[in-house]
Amino acid sequence: LESPYDLLGYFEGVPLTERESNSEPLLPDRITIFQIPIESIATSRAELVEEIQKTVVHEVAHFFGLDEERISELGWD
């Protein structure tokens, strides 16, 4: 990251692909969306909504175990 404003969202937790069925209970997963960075790149309400949607989908993809390369291949970068 070149600046803190480059980070639009963050997934905290264990991706589904890394969980074991016999492991102890885990803390709840969490996705954080960063308001100021998203607002700083959106120039209209429509862009703001689009950036929020892309960010949420991107972070949910991490929950399902997708890496940055695969997310990019799917067009959600």
Sequence and secondary structure as in RCSB ss.txt:
>XXXX:A:sequence
LESPYDLLGYFEGVPLTERESNSEPLLPDRITIFQIPIESIATSRAELVEEIQKTVVHEVAHFFGLDEERISELG
WD
>XXXX:A:secstr
  SGGG  EEEES  GGG  TTS      EEEE HHHHHHH SSHHHHHHHHHHHHHHHHHHHTT  HHHHHHTT
  
